[in-house]
């Protein structure tokens, strides 16, 4: 059955009222869109105090009052007219927009679908004036005296009262209020120099006093964000990026704590979101979302905000340059998440190559005597003293080692705060955690997570430098493979070699692993080979080396990292601590989990109620 054909009509101009209602469909999608437009107008007017009052989720009433410059009475009718604005006047000004609003459509669109009253007073006026919006062409708006302090109040009531079809699409009161509250939070985050208050159905929901961005973001995003964030401050030419980014350990299951601003305007720009997400890829694998409050300031001529009526999308003159700038700035900030970032100490000396015994076959049995060696007792192997750059230990005539009393015997009260931020190992707990004493108290380390991050960074650096060391296997590891795995191995030899693997087909159903990356030589060769072949097959060789590289290397590192219930000697535990101090992003594993936590002496005192 075909829909009836519309009656043929001559072309004719639409009425101003219908034009405004069509525009309202783009600008006034729901109550939160009204809140956004009115708040932006208030900020453009120079307001330093703004109150937002809502009733029934904003559907019944939205009243926003500011202490801005106000509008002269003779200008009030123009304020409600379509395409009338004080913010731009020429094409040049449109291409260099420095205000949040500029279209001149918001008030007219709102007035066409709601009962709108605009009350305003300039600083030099004796009293305020008000004007009521009209919905039909035969009505005229009149300006009348009113009362009010300097500034402007826009009172919007009964939203969509004359367009019931649109009102049917609104959600519940609580849902609509949630959207309005989120808009207020977004704008409050962009302007910590302005105070905001929010009430709903007569109840005060929140109030944000004038403050700096550190305290404003802590107030809005919560203690979890403020306790796990990194400052961001970078500039390059006309670009300036600043704000806070959350540590990977404070990631969330939803992307509802991501705030990006361009010249003070909140945006949901795919290019910027991709740049930030790409920077976090190195430290946040999986389906977790980082939290951040980031502002990008640049010359208005370099960005086009006239892309969409909602003004939530932007377009950059040089999008690639902006993407790279944001990506590298966030990456550099995240790279500082290492143990050394917690003190003002110089970077520690990396552990000597070969000083991590669990990366090689343990052929020596001398370490066995050192299990459970308590902290403060001079160690009994020359390798331990050499590990920290101290003088070599002397030996007896029979070859036994004489303990050097100054090798690592730091008194508890004089541990160096910066030289070794993670301190020195005391013991291993349940084969999972390392307990270490440092200058601040007790460091608790997840040995698998920490080793996983170290291996991952080593693999990544080796691949970047084209210096992936290969370990040939004395006896190749063979395993059954289906025709797809065999075909993948045969078709992607160059990719596999670049990753440090030599995987060859011995028969239509058998693959042989003849070499693996040297950093992974203690892992199960068959498991590593299957992981590599699976990713190459699913994503293609070129994508594995570009888009999926980090995920693949993280998987390989996870398979190779020291496992739970693996007993480590004290030198091995301390070697791990030194490697952590020398590794970027060592504060979290590849999945964003923390690798260590600090318990200060005050924390320990509280546990035992000392001082009471």
Residue, then its C-alpha position, 0 to 999 in steps of 0.5 A: x500500500x503506497x502512502x498518499x501523494x501530498x497535494x500539489x501546492x505552489x512554492x510559498x515562503x514559510x511563516x516566521x513562526x514555522x521557521x522558528x519552530x523548524x529551527x527549534x528542532x535543531x537547537x532545542x532538542x530537549x530541556x538540556x539544550x535550552x540550559x546550554x544555550x542560556x548558560x552560554x549567553x550568560x557567559x558571553x555577557x560576562x557573568x561571574x555568578x549564575x543560578x539555574x533553577x529547574x522544575x520537573x526536569x526542566x520541562x515545567x520551568x527553566x530559569x537562569x539568572x546571571x549578573x552579566x552586562x544586561x540588555x538595554x530595554x530598546x534591545x530586548x525585542x531584537x534579543x527575541x528576533x531570529x538571526x539577531x545577535x551582538x556577537x558577529x557582524x561580518x563573515x570575518x567575525x564568523x570565521x574568528x568566533x571568540x564567543x560561545x554563541x553567535x547564531x542569533x537563533x537560540x532565544x527565538x527558537x525557545x520562544x517559539x516552543x515555550x512561554x519565555x520571559x526575558x528580564x534584564x537590567x544594565x548597570x546604569x539603568x534605574x530598574x529592570x525591563x522585561x519582554x514576553x516572547x510571542x508564538x503567533x504572528x499577530x501577537x506583538x512583544x512589548x517591553x515593560x518595567x520590571x524589578x531585578x538586580x543588574x544582569x539577566x533572567x531568562x524564564x522558560x516555562x511549559x516547554x513544547x506546550x504547543x508542539x505535543x508531538x515533540x513533548x511525547x519524545x521526552x524521557x522521565x523527569x529524572x532522566x531529563x534532569x540528569x541531562x540538564x545537570x550534566x550540561x551545567x557540570x560541563x560548563x562549570x568545568x570550563x569556567x572555574x572563575x564563575x560561581x554556579x548554583x543548581x536547584x531542582x523542584x526547589x531543592x539545592x542540588x549543588x553549588x560551585x564557588x569561584x575556584x581554580x580548575x584543580x578544585x572545581x574538577x575535584x568537586x565535579x568529578x569526585x575524590x577518585x579522580x582528584x586522587x589519581x590524576x596527572x596535570x597536563x600543560x603543553x604548548x606548541x606554536x598557536x596550540x595550548x593544551x592544559x588540564x588534568x588526565x586521570x591515571x589508568x588505574x582510575x579508569x571507568x567502565x563508561x566514558x562519562x567522565x571525559x570533558x574536552x574543551x576547545x576555546x572554552x567550548x565543550x565538544x564531542x569531537x571524534x578527532x580529539x577523542x581519538x587522539x586521547x584514546x590513542x595516547x591511553x592505548x599504551x597503558x589502558x588496554x581493553x574496554x576501560x575509559x579514561x577520565x579527563x578534563x582537557x582544554x585546547x586553546x588556539x587562534x579562533x581562525x584555526x577552528x571552525x565552530x559553525x559545523x552543527x547547530x548544537x556547536x558540539x562539533x568543530x573542524x580544524x584547519x590542520x586536523x592532523x597537526x592538532x591530533x598529533x599535538x594532543x596525542x603526544x602531549x597526553x602520551x608524554x604526561x602518561x609516560x611520567x607514571x613511574x615510581x620516580x614521579x613520586x619524589x624529587x629524586x633523580x632517575x635511578x640507575x637501571x639495573x645492569x643487563x642480566x640482573x633479572x635472574x628470572x629472565x634466564x634459566x636459573x642454573x645457579x643454586x647459590x640464590x637458594x640460601x638467600x630466600x627470606x633474607x630479612x631487610x637490613x642484613x648485608x646480602x651474601x652474593x656479589x651480584x646483589x652489591x653490584x646490582x646497586x652500583x656499590x663496591x664489589x664484595x670480597x671473597x674468602x680463600x675458599x671462594x665464599x663471599x664476604x658480606x660488605x657491610x655497606x652494600x645495602x644495609x640502610x638503617x630504617x630511619x635513613x633510607x634514601x627518599x629519592x635514590x630508590x623510591x620503591x626501597x628494598x625488599x623485605x619478603x614475598x607474600x603468598x607468592x604474589x606480592x613483594x613487601x618493600x621498605x622505603x623512606x615513606x613506609x611500606x611499598x606493596x608490589x604486585x610482581x606479575x603486574x609490574x614485570x608485565x609492564x617492564x617486559x611490555x615496555x622492553x618489547x615496544x622499545x625493541x620493536x621501535x628501534x628495530x632491535x628485537x633480539x631473537x633467541x633460537x631454540x635448541x630444539x624447535x617446538x612443534x605443534x599441530x596446526x590447522x590449515x588456516x594457521x599454517x597458511x597465516x604463518x607462510x604468508x606473513x613471514x616478514x611480519x613474524x620475523x620483525x616481531x622476533x619469531x621464526x615459525x615454519x611449516x613442517x607439514x600441512x598440519x604441523x608448525x615448528x617454532x624455531x626462534x622467539x624474541x629473546x625477552x620472551x624466551x622463558x615463556x611457552x613457545x607454542x602459546x606465544x606462536x598461537x597468539x601471534x598467528x591469531x592476531x595476524x590472521x584476524x587483523x592482518x599483518x600491517x594492522x598488527x604492526x600499527x593498530x594492534x601492536x600494543x595489544x599484541x605485545x601486551x598479551x605476549x608480555x602477560x604470558x611471559x611475566x613472572x607468575x604467581x607462586x613463583x618464589x623470588x630471591x631477595x636479589x630478584x625482588x630488588x632487581x624488579x624494584x630497580x627495573x620498575x623505577x627505570x621504566x616509564x608508565x610502571x605504575x600500572x600494568x597493561x590493563x590499567x591496574x596498579x602495579x604497586x601501592x604505598x602505605x605511609x607510616x601514618x597509614x600504618x599507625x592508624x591501622x594499629x591505633x598508635x598515638x591514641 
